[in-house]
Amino acid sequence: MSISRIACAGLGLAVVAACAVAPTSPERSPLGGYGRAATARELAAWDISVPPTGAGLPAGGATAKQGEAVYVAKCVACHGEKGAGKPADVLVGGIGSLATPNALRTVGSFWPYATTLFDYVRRAMPITNPMSLSDQETYAVTAYLLHLNGIIAENDEMNAKTLPQVKMPNRDGFVDWSRK
């Protein structure tokens, strides 16, 4: 056995032994001595879910007209001009197509709630930098996508009050098990 192999094996055993005797006091971490418990402030920053009711929507608001500029700056590279797609998914069109052999799942044809569209955009977009849009930008992009799909007018403001009131074309296309 070469000296380098012996040294590597010895180093590996030393690391394992050190881990085995590392203190795991509750003050240090509930994770076996590694990391720490998240603070309330850190948890609040990630607790941003918005359900269909719109509970938890942030302050702010924007129109589709305002959203066009945000979309062009931060979304068009993946979703194409006016949501036409390429290289990522098409976002516009397909309303009424879901029960056909050529179903097109888009914001307008598939999503049942405008509030969960907001939630998804805020949490996952842009794909290269998730959670980087401000609440204002997220309202703007959401309004723009709703407008491109003919669901709201260009100057309708989407905010915590108006967004939950939007009736999506496929709202009744899903089973609501919470009411069963």
C-alpha positions in Angstrom: 0.0 0.0 0.0 1.4 3.4 -1.0 2.1 6.2 1.5 -0.6 8.4 -0.1 -3.2 5.6 0.2 -2.3 5.2 3.9 -2.5 8.9 4.5 -5.9 9.2 2.8 -7.3 6.2 4.8 -5.9 7.7 8.0 -7.4 11.1 7.2 -10.8 9.5 6.4 -10.8 7.6 9.7 -9.9 10.8 11.6 -12.8 12.6 10.0 -15.3 9.8 10.9 -14.0 9.7 14.4 -14.3 13.4 14.8 -17.9 13.3 13.6 -18.7 10.5 16.0 -17.6 12.5 19.0 -18.9 15.9 18.0 -21.1 17.5 20.6 -24.8 17.5 19.7 -26.3 19.8 22.3 -29.7 21.2 21.5 -28.3 24.7 21.7 -26.0 23.9 18.8 -28.3 22.0 16.5 -31.1 19.5 16.3 -29.2 18.1 13.3 -26.5 16.2 15.0 -24.2 19.1 15.6 -24.5 20.6 12.1 -26.3 23.8 11.2 -28.8 25.5 13.5 -32.5 25.9 13.8 -34.0 28.5 11.5 -35.0 31.8 13.1 -38.6 33.0 12.9 -37.5 35.7 10.5 -35.8 33.2 8.2 -38.9 31.0 8.2 -41.2 34.0 7.5 -39.1 34.8 4.4 -39.8 31.3 3.0 -43.4 31.1 4.2 -44.9 32.8 1.2 -47.5 30.3 0.0 -50.7 31.8 -1.5 -53.7 29.5 -1.6 -56.7 29.8 -4.0 -58.4 32.1 -1.5 -55.6 34.7 -1.8 -54.7 34.5 1.9 -51.2 35.9 2.4 -51.1 38.0 -0.8 -48.7 40.9 -0.2 -49.4 44.6 -0.4 -49.0 46.2 -3.8 -50.5 45.8 -7.2 -50.0 46.4 -10.9 -51.6 46.3 -14.3 -50.9 44.3 -17.4 -49.6 47.5 -19.0 -47.0 47.7 -16.3 -46.3 44.0 -16.6 -45.3 44.1 -20.2 -42.0 45.8 -19.4 -41.2 43.3 -16.6 -42.1 40.4 -18.9 -39.9 41.7 -21.7 -37.0 42.3 -19.2 -37.2 39.0 -17.3 -39.4 36.5 -19.0 -39.3 36.8 -22.8 -35.9 35.0 -23.2 -37.6 31.7 -22.0 -41.3 32.1 -22.8 -41.1 34.1 -26.1 -42.8 37.2 -27.2 -46.2 37.6 -25.7 -46.0 34.2 -24.1 -45.7 32.3 -27.4 -43.2 29.8 -25.9 -39.7 28.6 -26.8 -37.5 27.5 -25.4 -39.8 27.1 -22.3 -43.6 26.5 -22.2 -46.2 28.4 -24.1 -48.2 30.6 -21.6 -51.0 31.8 -23.8 -53.9 30.2 -25.7 -55.4 26.8 -25.6 -58.6 27.9 -23.7 -61.2 25.1 -24.3 -58.6 22.7 -25.6 -58.1 20.5 -22.6 -60.8 17.9 -23.5 -59.4 17.6 -27.1 -56.7 15.4 -28.5 -54.6 18.6 -29.0 -54.8 19.9 -25.4 -52.6 22.9 -24.8 -51.9 23.6 -21.1 -51.3 27.3 -20.6 -52.0 29.9 -18.0 -55.4 30.6 -19.6 -56.4 27.0 -20.3 -55.1 25.0 -17.4 -54.6 27.1 -14.2 -57.7 27.1 -12.0 -56.8 30.1 -9.8 -55.0 33.4 -10.5 -53.8 33.5 -7.0 -51.8 30.3 -7.4 -50.4 31.7 -10.6 -49.1 34.6 -8.6 -47.7 32.2 -6.0 -45.9 30.1 -8.7 -44.4 33.2 -10.5 -43.2 34.7 -7.2 -41.6 31.4 -6.0 -40.2 29.9 -9.1 -39.5 32.6 -11.7 -37.4 33.6 -13.5 -35.9 30.1 -13.6 -32.4 31.4 -13.5 -33.1 33.5 -10.4 -36.1 32.2 -8.5 -37.7 34.5 -5.9 -36.0 37.5 -7.3 -39.1 39.3 -8.5 -40.4 42.0 -6.2 -44.1 41.7 -5.1 -44.9 44.6 -7.5 -43.1 42.8 -10.4 -44.9 39.6 -9.6 -48.3 41.3 -9.6 -47.3 43.0 -12.9 -46.3 39.8 -14.7 -49.3 37.9 -13.4 -51.6 40.7 -14.7 -49.8 40.7 -18.0 -50.2 36.9 -18.4 -53.9 37.1 -17.5 -54.4 39.9 -20.0 -52.6 38.0 -22.8 -55.0 35.2 -22.2 -58.0 37.5 -22.5 -59.0 37.1 -18.8 -58.6 40.7 -17.6 -58.3 44.1 -19.4 -55.0 45.8 -19.9 -55.7 48.4 -17.2 -57.3 46.2 -14.6 -55.1 46.3 -11.5 -54.2 43.0 -9.8 -53.7 43.2 -6.1 -54.6 41.3 -2.9 -58.3 42.3 -3.3 -58.8 41.8 -7.0 -56.6 38.8 -7.8 -58.7 36.3 -5.8 -61.8 37.6 -7.6 -60.5 36.6 -11.1 -62.5 33.7 -12.5 -60.1 31.5 -14.5 -61.5 29.6 -17.5 -60.6 26.2 -16.0 -61.6 27.0 -12.4 -64.2 24.2 -12.4 -61.8 21.7 -14.2 -60.4 20.4 -10.9 -62.0 18.5 -8.1 -62.0 20.4 -4.8 -61.5 17.7 -2.3 -61.7 20.1 0.6 -65.4 20.5 0.0 -66.2 16.7 -0.2 
